[in-house]
Amino acid sequence: MKQLNNRIIELKSKIESLLFISAKPMSVKQLADLINKSTEEINQGGQELIEDYKDKKHGMRIIKNSDKYQMVSSPENVGVVKNYIKDETTGELSRPSLETLTIIAYRGPVSKFDLDRIRGVNCALILRNLLLRGLIESKFDKKKKELYYNISFDFLRFLGANDVKNLPDYERLHKDDTLDRVLENTADINLE
């Protein structure tokens, strides 16, 4: 019984971590693929997380809509969150955000793992901010079981470009193999 309880705790922990770093809802199937568990187990863990967060006064909640789960801020904190998001989405981009956005624009679609290796730091918060601003979008690759990031239509519209290929020196920089060499040389580096 204790072993079963530990497995459920571990499953809930993994679901919670994935929902925390994801900027958008995650489907039961996507969670099952990432955690290597059945959809039934994911639904059980997800439902337990919903109850865990509901029973305690946390600043976060887990919600479910159809077959997707998402971690959201508590409704009691809407005012403070709204002010923060307003500041985060209207202020100037930081230098690290601009660097990350440039890499995505010229090399996208690119995985978070590759972005972390290129920049040498964990880019999770930067990616979340860029997603909130609508400058990038993510897509899950089922074969590689990884999220890939690309620039959004809003980014292109903001720049007044019709196509990513209209960015300055796009052809030369997109095909430049310097980043590929960096990735090959850092393949064994773990940034966690």
N, C-alpha and C positions, 0 to 999 in steps of 0.2 A: 504494500500500500504506500509506504514511504517513497519507494522508487517511482511509482506512478505519479505521486504528488510532485516530486522533483522534476519529472519530465514535463508536467503541465506548467510548472513555474518557469522552467527553461523555455518552453514554447511561447508563453506569454511575454517573457522578456525579449525574445527575438522579434515577435510581432510589434511590441512596443517600440523597440529600437528602430525598426524599419519605418513605422508610421511617424516617428519623431523626425527622421531625416528626410522623409518624402515631403515634397511641397504640394502634393496633390493626393487625392484618394488612391488607395491601392486595392485592387480586386482580390478576392479570396484566392483565385487561381494564381495570380501573380505572387502573393504571399506564400502559397503552397509550393510553388516552383522554387522560390528563393530559399525557403526554409527546409525544403525537401520533406514535407509532410502532406497528408491528405487534406482535401478541402474540408472534410468533416472535422478534423483536428483543428484546423485554422478557425473554423466557425465556433467551435467550443472555446478555444482560447480567446478569440475576439469577444465573444459574449461575456466571458468572465472578466475581461479587461473593462468592458463597458460598465459592468456592475461594480468592479473595484473602484473605478474613478467616480462613479455616481455616489457610492457610499461615503466617500471621504471628501473633505473640502480641499480639492486640488485646484490649481490654476489651469489645468488641462482636462479635457474630456476625450473619450474615444466615442465616435459615432459611426453608425452603419446606415448606408443608404443603398438599397437593393443588394448587390453583391460586393460592395466596396466599403472599406473601413478608412477612417481618417482621424488623425489626432487634431483637435481644435482647441482653442482657448475657451476657458469657462465663460458662460454668458454673464456672470457677475463682474467680469473684468473687461467688458467691451469698451468702456471709455478709455482706459489706459492703453489698451491694445490699439484702438483706433488712432490715438495720438501718435503712438510709436510708428505705426505703419505709414501714417501721413508723412512723418519726418523721414522715414527710410525710403519712401518711394518718390519723394519730391526733391530731396537734396541732391547734391552733386555725387557722382560716382567716385569712390575711392580709387587710388592708383591700383591696388590689387584687383578691384572689380573691373577696371578698364583693361588690365592685362588679361584677365580671364575671359572677358567678353571678346577681346581681340583674338585670342587663341580659338575660341569657339567660332568666331566669324570666318577666320581664314582656314581652320582645320576641321570644322564640324562636318558631320556629326562626330563628336568626341566623347569618350566615356569619362566619368568622374575619376576613375583610377588613373587614366592617362593625364588628365588635367592636374591631378595631385602630383604626379611624377614630373610633369613639365615645369610646374611652378615650384615644386619642392616643399609644398605645404598642403594641408588639408583644405580643400575649397568648398566644403559643405555649406558654410554660412554665406559665402559669396554667391554660390549657385542659388541658394534659397532667395537671396535678395534680388538677384537678376530675374528669377522666375516671378517673384512678387511684382516686380516692375514691368513684367511682360516683355522683356528684352530677349529672353531665350525661352525655349520650350524643350521638354524632354520626351523621349520615347523609349519604351522598354524593348530591348532585343531579346526575344524568347530563346533563341539559340545560345546566346552568350550569357543570358540571365543577368543583364546589366542595363543600366539607364544610359542613354546617349543624349547629348545636348547639342542643340543647333540654334541658330539665331531665329527670332520670330519675325513674322510679317510686320509687327509693330516696330521692331528695330529697323527694318528696311524702310518703312514708311517714315520713321523719325529722321533717318538720314536722307530721305528723298531719293532713294535708290529703287530701281525696278527689280533688280536681281542682285544676289550676293556677288555675282561676277563683276558688278559695276564698282565694287569697292576698290580703292587705290591699290595698284600692284597686285591685284587678287591672283591672277594667273601665275605670276612668279612666286608669290609667297605660299599659295595653296600647294604648289608642286615642290616647294623647297624641301629637301630631305633632311635638313638639319634637325628638325624635331624628331623625325623617325630615328635618326642616329642617337639622339638623347634618350629616347624611349628604349632603344636596344641596350644602351649602356647602363640604364638604370632599372633594367628588368628585375633585378634581384633586390632592389631597395624596397623596404616595407615602411610606409609612412604612418602606420597606425600607432 
